[in-house]
Amino acid sequence: MAEHRPALCAPLLLGVGYAFDALSGAKPQAPDWMQHACLEWAFRFGCEPRRLWPRIFIDGPCFMAALISQTLKVKNFNR
């Protein structure tokens, strides 16, 4: 999406790759109890650890740190 963003006239891009795979039955879904416990990410990681480890253990924490940092800056700005 990032590679093709400049050529698109869309203000927002939404990745839905796994949704199509899960709904079509191409990839298994986590059991109901894991979905209800918010552990679907762990099930997916167990199925595809090589592909998903950077997203889960590098990109995820970096995103959360940036989100928290930006939130704190906005809150400090409003004081």
C-alpha positions as CSV (number, residue, x, y, z in Angstrom):
1,M,0.0,0.0,0.0
2,A,2.8,2.4,0.9
3,E,4.5,1.7,-2.5
4,H,1.3,2.5,-4.5
5,R,0.0,5.4,-2.3
6,P,1.4,8.2,-4.4
7,A,-0.4,6.9,-7.5
8,L,-3.8,6.6,-5.8
9,C,-6.3,9.5,-5.2
10,A,-7.5,8.0,-1.9
11,P,-7.1,9.8,1.4
12,L,-7.2,6.5,3.3
13,L,-6.0,3.0,2.6
14,L,-7.2,0.0,4.6
15,G,-5.4,-3.4,4.6
16,V,-7.9,-6.3,4.7
17,G,-5.7,-9.1,3.4
18,Y,-6.3,-11.6,6.3
19,A,-10.0,-10.9,6.3
20,F,-10.3,-12.2,2.8
21,D,-8.1,-15.2,3.6
22,A,-10.2,-16.0,6.7
23,L,-13.6,-15.5,5.1
24,S,-12.7,-17.6,2.0
25,G,-11.3,-20.4,4.2
26,A,-7.8,-20.1,2.7
27,K,-6.3,-19.7,6.2
28,P,-7.7,-21.0,9.5
29,Q,-9.3,-18.8,12.1
30,A,-8.5,-19.0,15.8
31,P,-10.9,-20.9,18.0
32,D,-13.7,-18.9,19.5
33,W,-12.2,-18.8,22.9
34,M,-9.0,-17.3,21.6
35,Q,-11.0,-14.7,19.6
36,H,-13.0,-13.8,22.7
37,A,-9.8,-13.5,24.8
38,C,-8.2,-11.2,22.2
39,L,-5.5,-13.8,21.4
40,E,-6.1,-14.3,17.7
41,W,-2.7,-12.6,17.1
42,A,-1.1,-15.5,19.1
43,F,-2.9,-18.1,16.9
44,R,-1.8,-16.4,13.7
45,F,1.7,-16.1,15.0
46,G,1.7,-19.8,15.8
47,C,0.6,-20.5,12.2
48,E,3.1,-18.2,10.5
49,P,5.9,-17.2,12.9
50,R,8.6,-16.3,10.3
51,R,6.3,-14.0,8.4
52,L,4.6,-12.4,11.4
53,W,7.3,-12.0,14.0
54,P,8.6,-8.6,12.8
55,R,5.0,-7.2,12.7
56,I,4.2,-8.4,16.1
57,F,7.4,-7.9,18.0
58,I,9.0,-4.9,16.2
59,D,6.3,-2.9,14.4
60,G,3.7,-3.3,17.1
61,P,5.8,-1.9,20.0
62,C,7.2,0.9,17.7
63,F,3.7,1.9,16.8
64,M,2.5,1.9,20.4
65,A,5.5,4.0,21.5
66,A,4.8,6.5,18.7
67,L,1.1,6.6,19.6
68,I,1.8,7.1,23.3
69,S,4.4,9.8,22.5
70,Q,2.1,11.7,20.3
71,T,-0.8,11.4,22.7
72,L,1.4,12.8,25.5
73,K,2.6,15.7,23.4
74,V,-1.0,16.6,22.4
75,K,-2.1,16.5,26.1
76,N,0.9,18.6,27.1
77,F,0.1,21.1,24.4
78,N,-3.4,21.6,25.6
79,R,-2.4,22.6,29.2
